[in-house]
Amino acid sequence: MPDLPNLRFDFNAYPYLTPHLPGVEGVIRHLPQDFQVEEVPAYSPLGSGEHLFVLIEKQGLTTRAVFEFLRDRLHINEAHIGVAGLKDKHALTRQWFSIPARHASRLESLAELEGVRVLEQALHPHKLKVGHLRGNRFRILIRATGQATLPRQAAEAIMRELEQQGVPNYFGPQRFGIGGLNPVKGYELAKKGKVHSPSWLKKFLLASLQSLLFNDWLALRLEEGLFAQVIEGDVAKKHDTGGEFVVQEAALENPRALRFEISATGPLYGKKYREAQGLARALEDRILQKYQLERSHFASRRGDRRLIRFPLTDWGVEEAPEGLWVRFFLPKGAYATAVLRELMKRNPEEGELESEIEE
């Protein structure tokens, strides 16, 4: 392999949106209940139908662990189990599952799974599917270490700026595997082509490489002062409708970007996605050239566009004897760690947690 820039994911290597504001010292996830996540569904169950929606609170368990208990211990066909998203093991989380309504009586046995509580149940005509959520509400304790007290005003100043400009939509550490090494494996796969690995693993590793390249693109836009504006050839997205369009005249579109109505999108290289043009495409090419890659290396993967930023809403900061509680709502696909790294001015997930959440 040629001598290339480091392909290992390092969250501390990326620029911050708020480097001029000091970070808040402390640690997260000292206890699972320090990191609380509540799923916000895209719709409410109708109250009738052949599927039972179940709101489950879990602690110290992955979503997969609950899924496998429903499948293996309650003998529910895995094809009939629905879930909208993955939630972390090292947290207190509330999320919806769906099962066939005819199996409702089996839920009593969930009490055998330590760390799980059933909070609500309701009928719906259709199975819950991945992506059927609006986003997640977070309540996270940044726990003080030693005798230090954490400055609430400093945290609030950062949150206000993120509210105004948006949060850099970096993929978080959970995307890159233990030690951040999955992009290295994905690079080998992209360069060598056929590798004897299961197809699911190939997709997973290539997705990790796609994510690293997106993060590099986002970092470049921040360094070039192009975070909260669009340039000629950008594929921009409307925040209200999700509609995409290619920017022809940046001067005409940037007032909308300043009002947070539209934002630039970055590439998840692959096939069948809208490609940037002109100046914007040249920036994307710089990322590929950095790693001696071409778009053709991703021909086996479906491409996509990802927003450069996401809105921070419903936020607050509360002082507590243990430290600072911060709360906020994030749209689906956004990572809470992108907010926390701005607050803490470092990778908040310094340890190698077993984590699966894409918030």
C-alpha positions, 0 to 999 in steps of 0.5 A, a space after each residue: 500500500 502506498 505511503 498515505 495519510 493516516 486512515 485510522 479514525 481520530 476524532 481529535 484530529 478534526 477542527 471544531 466549529 467553536 475553537 474560540 470557546 473553552 471546553 468543559 472538562 469532565 467525563 461521560 458514561 461513568 454510569 449507564 444512567 449518565 447517558 439517557 436516550 429517548 427515541 422520538 418516533 416518526 408517527 404514533 401507533 394507531 391503536 389497532 392492527 396486527 402488530 404490537 408496538 412496544 416501548 422498551 427501556 433498557 440499561 446495559 444492553 444493546 438493541 441486538 441483545 433485546 432483538 435476539 432475546 425476542 427471537 431466541 427465548 420468546 421464539 418470535 420469527 426475526 423477520 417479524 420483529 421491527 425496530 426503528 434504530 440501534 441504541 447503545 449498550 452503555 446507556 439508559 435508553 427507551 426505544 420502540 420494537 414491534 412484534 406480531 400482536 398474536 405474540 403479546 402474551 410472550 412479552 411477560 417473559 421479558 422480565 427474565 432479561 435483566 435491565 429491561 422494562 416494558 413502558 408502553 404497548 399499542 397496536 398498529 397495522 404495520 411492522 416498525 421498520 428501520 428509519 421510522 423515527 424522527 430523532 432522539 432526545 438526549 439527557 447526558 451527564 458530563 461528570 466532574 472529576 476530582 474537586 472541579 466544578 463545571 462552568 454552566 455558562 461556558 457550556 451554554 455559550 457553546 450550545 448557543 453558537 451550535 444552535 445558531 450555526 448548526 452542529 458539524 455532522 461528523 460521523 462519530 466513533 461508533 462508526 469506525 470500530 474498536 481503535 478506529 481501524 475499520 477504514 483501514 480495512 475498508 481501504 484495502 477492500 476498495 483498492 484490492 477489490 475481491 476479498 474473501 469476506 462475507 458480503 455484510 462485512 464488506 459493506 460494513 467496512 466500505 461504509 466506514 471508509 465512506 464515513 471517514 472520507 465524508 468527515 475529511 470533507 467536512 473538516 476541509 469545509 471548516 478549514 476553508 470557512 465554507 461550513 455555513 455557506 454554499 458554493 457553486 456546484 454544491 448539492 444543497 438540501 432544504 431542511 424543511 422538505 429534504 429536497 436537493 438541488 445543485 447550486 448555480 449562483 452561490 450569491 443568490 443561495 447563501 442568504 438562505 444558508 445563513 437563515 439555516 433554510 439550506 445547507 451543503 451536503 457532502 459525498 458518501 461516494 458510490 453509485 446512484 447519487 447526486 454528484 457535485 459540480 464545479 468548485 464543490 466537486 473540486 473540493 470533493 476530489 481533493 479528499 479522494 486524491 489525498 488517499 489516491 482513490 477514485 470514485 470508481 473504487 466505490 462502484 459496489 456501494 450505493 452512494 448518498 449525500 449527507 448534510 454538513 450540519 444539523 440543527 440543535 434544538 430543545 437544548 438546556 444545561 442544568 447544574 448538578 452536584 455531580 457535574 452538568 446535565 445537558 439535554 438536546 434533540 437530534 434528528 435521525 442519523 446525527 451523533 450526540 458525540 458531535 455535540 459533546 466533542 464541541 462541549 468538551 473539546 476532545 473526543 468524548 468517547 476516549 475509551 473503546 466502548 462496545 457501542 452500536 448507536 447511530 443516533 
